[in-house]
Amino acid sequence: MRYRFLISLAVLLTLASCQNKFLPKLYRVDNGIQNRLQLEESYFLNGYKISDEPVSSLFQKGDGILLVTTQSQTDFSMLNLKSGWVTVDAQIKYRIAVELPSEVKADSLNITNRSVCQILGLYHLPDSLKLYRCRTGYILVDSVKASQFTAILEASFVNVAEDTLHFTGSIKAKRR
């Protein structure tokens, strides 16, 4: 009986470590330090593109596929902010949208000027400073199935004030 328990425990630990190893992980790189982001949601939409006015609406009807991933990060420089009677940790959410061709296949695509990053929250900043456009970057679509695909993203985004965000890592998106 004891051996069954130990074998079961070993199998469960092995499965848990394998599952964690193959989960998509996206990082924000700041001064050479990678900070892992927490996945909020990741999906793609057929028949959409990035809006001509992404500050007011991120996407609009179009010919391609739009990949959207929302990732969050606790900002350790702004921990324990006072919010009325309580204190809260500052959490920043990044919504990255990437325009893809109408047929997704395993390929490397240049996403310069075809991707945006929008910061959600930080209400004290004007919307124009929370919208970043891709200055350089690519997406490497790895495996494609009918309702999902995985990809590797490497991109640098810049806003109107020349503030830069850099992301690297993997993404798994499902059709919405």
C-alpha positions as CSV (number, residue, x, y, z in Angstrom):
1,M,0.0,0.0,0.0
2,R,2.8,2.4,0.9
3,Y,4.6,1.7,-2.4
4,R,1.5,2.5,-4.4
5,F,1.3,5.8,-2.6
6,L,4.9,6.6,-3.3
7,I,4.6,5.6,-7.0
8,S,1.5,7.7,-7.4
9,L,3.1,10.6,-5.8
10,A,6.2,10.3,-8.0
11,V,4.0,10.1,-11.2
12,L,2.0,13.2,-10.1
13,L,5.1,15.2,-9.4
14,T,6.6,14.2,-12.8
15,L,3.4,15.2,-14.6
16,A,3.2,18.5,-12.8
17,S,6.8,19.3,-13.6
18,C,6.3,18.4,-17.3
19,Q,3.2,20.4,-17.5
20,N,4.9,23.5,-16.0
21,K,7.9,23.1,-18.3
22,F,5.8,23.2,-21.4
23,L,3.4,26.0,-20.4
24,P,3.8,29.2,-22.5
25,K,5.8,31.9,-20.7
26,L,6.0,35.5,-21.7
27,Y,8.6,37.8,-20.1
28,R,8.9,41.6,-20.0
29,V,12.6,42.5,-20.3
30,D,13.7,45.5,-18.4
31,N,17.4,46.5,-18.3
32,G,18.4,42.9,-19.2
33,I,16.3,41.4,-16.5
34,Q,13.4,39.1,-17.5
35,N,10.3,39.4,-15.4
36,R,7.8,36.6,-16.0
37,L,4.3,37.8,-16.8
38,Q,1.1,36.1,-15.5
39,L,-1.3,35.0,-18.3
40,E,-4.7,36.6,-18.1
41,E,-6.1,35.5,-21.5
42,S,-4.8,34.6,-25.0
43,Y,-6.9,34.2,-28.1
44,F,-7.2,34.9,-31.8
45,L,-10.0,36.3,-33.8
46,N,-10.7,35.6,-37.5
47,G,-11.6,38.5,-39.7
48,Y,-10.1,41.3,-37.6
49,K,-7.2,43.7,-37.6
50,I,-5.7,46.4,-35.4
51,S,-7.9,49.5,-35.5
52,D,-6.8,52.6,-37.3
53,E,-7.5,54.4,-33.9
54,P,-6.3,51.8,-31.3
55,V,-6.5,54.3,-28.5
56,S,-10.3,54.3,-28.6
57,S,-10.9,50.7,-29.9
58,L,-8.1,48.1,-30.2
59,F,-9.5,46.1,-33.2
60,Q,-11.9,46.4,-36.1
61,K,-13.2,44.1,-38.9
62,G,-10.5,43.2,-41.4
63,D,-9.1,40.4,-43.6
64,G,-6.6,38.7,-41.3
65,I,-6.3,37.1,-38.0
66,L,-5.8,39.1,-34.8
67,L,-3.8,37.5,-32.0
68,V,-4.6,39.1,-28.6
69,T,-2.8,38.2,-25.3
70,T,-3.3,39.9,-22.0
71,Q,-0.6,39.4,-19.4
72,S,-0.1,41.0,-16.0
73,Q,2.8,41.8,-13.7
74,T,3.0,43.1,-10.1
75,D,5.0,46.3,-10.1
76,F,7.3,45.9,-7.1
77,S,8.3,49.6,-7.3
78,M,4.7,50.5,-6.4
79,L,3.8,48.0,-3.7
80,N,1.3,48.8,-1.0
81,L,-0.4,51.8,-2.7
82,K,-2.9,53.5,-0.5
83,S,-6.4,53.2,-1.9
84,G,-8.8,54.8,0.5
85,W,-8.7,52.8,3.7
86,V,-6.8,49.8,2.3
87,T,-3.5,49.3,0.6
88,V,-3.2,47.4,-2.7
89,D,-0.4,46.0,-4.8
90,A,0.0,47.8,-8.2
91,Q,-0.6,45.4,-11.0
92,I,0.0,46.3,-14.6
93,K,-1.7,44.5,-17.4
94,Y,-0.3,44.5,-20.9
95,R,-2.6,43.7,-23.9
96,I,-0.6,42.8,-27.0
97,A,-2.3,42.6,-30.3
98,V,-0.6,41.1,-33.4
99,E,-2.0,41.1,-37.0
100,L,-1.5,37.8,-38.7
101,P,-2.3,36.7,-42.3
102,S,-5.7,35.1,-42.9
103,E,-4.1,31.7,-42.9
104,V,-1.9,30.9,-39.9
105,K,0.9,28.4,-40.7
106,A,4.2,27.6,-39.2
107,D,6.3,30.5,-40.2
108,S,8.3,33.5,-38.9
109,L,6.6,36.9,-39.5
110,N,7.9,40.4,-39.1
111,I,5.4,42.3,-36.9
112,T,7.0,45.7,-37.1
113,N,4.2,48.2,-37.5
114,R,1.7,45.3,-37.3
115,S,1.4,45.0,-33.6
116,V,0.5,47.2,-30.6
117,C,0.8,46.9,-26.8
118,Q,-1.8,48.6,-24.6
119,I,-1.3,49.1,-20.9
120,L,-4.6,48.5,-19.0
121,G,-5.1,50.4,-15.8
122,L,-2.7,53.2,-14.7
123,Y,-5.6,55.6,-14.9
124,H,-3.4,58.6,-14.0
125,L,-1.7,58.4,-17.4
126,P,-3.4,59.7,-20.6
127,D,-4.4,57.0,-23.0
128,S,-1.9,58.1,-25.6
129,L,1.0,57.2,-23.2
130,K,-0.5,53.8,-22.6
131,L,-0.4,52.8,-26.3
132,Y,2.8,51.3,-27.7
133,R,3.5,50.5,-31.3
134,C,5.9,47.7,-32.4
135,R,9.2,49.2,-33.4
136,T,11.0,45.9,-34.1
137,G,9.9,42.3,-33.6
138,Y,8.8,39.0,-35.0
139,I,6.5,36.2,-34.2
140,L,7.5,32.6,-34.9
141,V,4.4,30.4,-35.3
142,D,5.4,27.0,-34.1
143,S,2.5,24.5,-34.2
144,V,-0.9,25.1,-35.7
145,K,-4.1,23.3,-35.1
146,A,-7.6,24.3,-36.3
147,S,-8.6,25.9,-33.1
148,Q,-5.2,26.9,-31.5
149,F,-1.6,27.7,-32.2
150,T,1.6,28.3,-30.3
151,A,4.2,31.0,-31.1
152,I,7.3,32.6,-29.9
153,L,7.2,36.4,-29.6
154,E,10.2,38.8,-29.6
155,A,9.2,42.5,-29.8
156,S,10.0,46.0,-28.7
157,F,7.3,48.6,-28.5
158,V,7.5,52.3,-28.1
159,N,5.0,55.0,-27.2
160,V,4.7,58.7,-28.2
161,A,7.0,59.7,-25.3
162,E,9.7,57.2,-26.6
163,D,9.2,54.9,-23.6
164,T,10.1,51.3,-24.6
165,L,8.6,48.0,-23.6
166,H,10.4,44.7,-24.6
167,F,8.7,41.3,-24.5
168,T,10.1,37.8,-25.2
169,G,8.7,34.3,-24.8
170,S,6.0,31.9,-25.9
171,I,2.3,32.3,-26.4
172,K,-0.5,29.8,-26.8
173,A,-3.7,31.1,-28.3
174,K,-7.2,29.6,-28.9
175,R,-9.8,30.6,-31.3
176,R,-12.5,32.8,-29.9
